[in-house]
Amino acid sequence: MSQSQNGMTPLEDDLMLSRHCSRYIMDFDLEQIPHMYTDFLIIGAGAAGLRAAIETSRYGKTLLVTKDELGESNTTHAQGGIAVAINVGDQVSYHVEDTLKAGDGICNEPAVKVMVEEGIDRVLELVQWGANFDRQNDKLVFTKEAAHRMRRIIHAKGDATGEETEDVLIRKASDDSEAQFMDRTFAVDLITIKDHCYGAIFLDEKREKFFAIISQATILASGGLCLLYRYTTNPDISTGDGYAMAYRAGCEMMDMEFVQFHPTSLYINGAPRFLISEAVRGEGAVLLNEDGERFMKRYHELAELAPRDVVSRAILEETTKTNTECVYLDLRHLDSELIKIRFPNISERCLGYGIDISKDLVPVQVSAHFMMGGIKTNEDGETNLKGLYACGEVACTGVHGANRLASNSLLETLVFSVRAANSANQGRLEVPQKVLTLKNISNQKTDKDQNIAKIRNSIRKLMWDKVGIIRNADALKQAISHLGKYVDIKPKTREGFELQNMLDLSRLITYAALVRQESRGAHYRSDFPERDDKLWNRHITFRRRMD
Ligand code: SIN
């Protein structure tokens, strides 16, 4: 760990973290494990992985591996849209400024400029490849989301931008590239020798077998981690596998305390949270508390379109004050037909619970939504390990700072995946014929008898209660002590490996949150409620002490 101000010495912190998070890879001979070679290995099949694969397949043999079905990714669930500075009256400099402001002082400005400038070409390229963004009289229409100074966000099928983006990229990668896909194949650990990465070990779920893919360059594009929290807008796959693997392999991890909570997800007691896009507020919906008061005006001049962290904390405060479970989105004053056309999926999902969004109040609550931190990369997707690149949510270029501006995530993904692919081509390694690999995983006691579901639920509850929207030292220390009680679970199945990853990452996020003794962006400490530029205008970076 690079710094510590929490009363523990850096060494103690480091030992605590390193004692857990042990790797599955140890001395072993390649001859004893099935393996294959490729030029480029890409892990993850959301927009980042697909876009990177389209690029690398121009240079060499590309294998894209995903733990689920092709098409099931965080990207697919994105609703709002893609922020891009192409509307009349908009400018790259405006988009840059809005991004920096939302990031609350610690965005990596050069990376923001790259994203906003190159994002325009990446989006136009998507249109060329057939992305059907919503139009009126043949012209793209733009919506508004929180903290954007103007309408800047393009969208598709109303509220299904992610699905459209994913479909176009899958089509392009399948039809126009040589990339090969492997689904239902779970990445267990990266293969490294000293500070070089040569691929990864996988669990083939269909055949219940471990095998290795040895590659000249490896790109991690494995998406987010918000399933660590009890309430999340993310799909079940968001267990943070890429972050955990990278950390175990010795990657520098940056900004892990910055988890973004989305203010509005559908609140139905007992049902999973479902995102109600910020674009709904962008189109004029307002938030009401239990007493029917439009409370956001009391919290911020931008009211419902204040930055996400402000709206999230306001909702929490209102529900605590009135001892209620949720607040309400009110769309009743908007044109009912337009609303249903603009938000068909949201409308349908709510109707499934008997809520007509044009006539009824929509109950909403805050949910974990996006990870700003991750594997530290430069603007070319390079990590501190040679041969390993990262892009998409799993990577941290510092582009989002402490708080991501709405709908910047698909833009970031498209831009930095292409850059990562190009630098991966430049930095291809010569692969060794003998590689360090597995501890004998197959001899481990099975994890089936370890009640994975129970441990997983208890970690998710702990993270929500103690490391959530409002944090303080006592709660964080309780979380650390609680997390320290879980022994590493020696997994053998996908569920077991996912759980171990969630455990490793919960520890990391909690430590980072304890170290940052200030409030900034999405990280709010009730015991340090102010932003403290003198001490904390910087990033916190962890790196695991290697065995
Ligand atoms: C939303 O539609 O509100 C989510 C978009 C985003 O997270 O940027």
Residues whose N, C-alpha, C, O or C-beta is under 5 A from the ligand:
A	BS01	SIN	Q79 G80 I276 S277 E278 A279 L405 A406 S407 N408
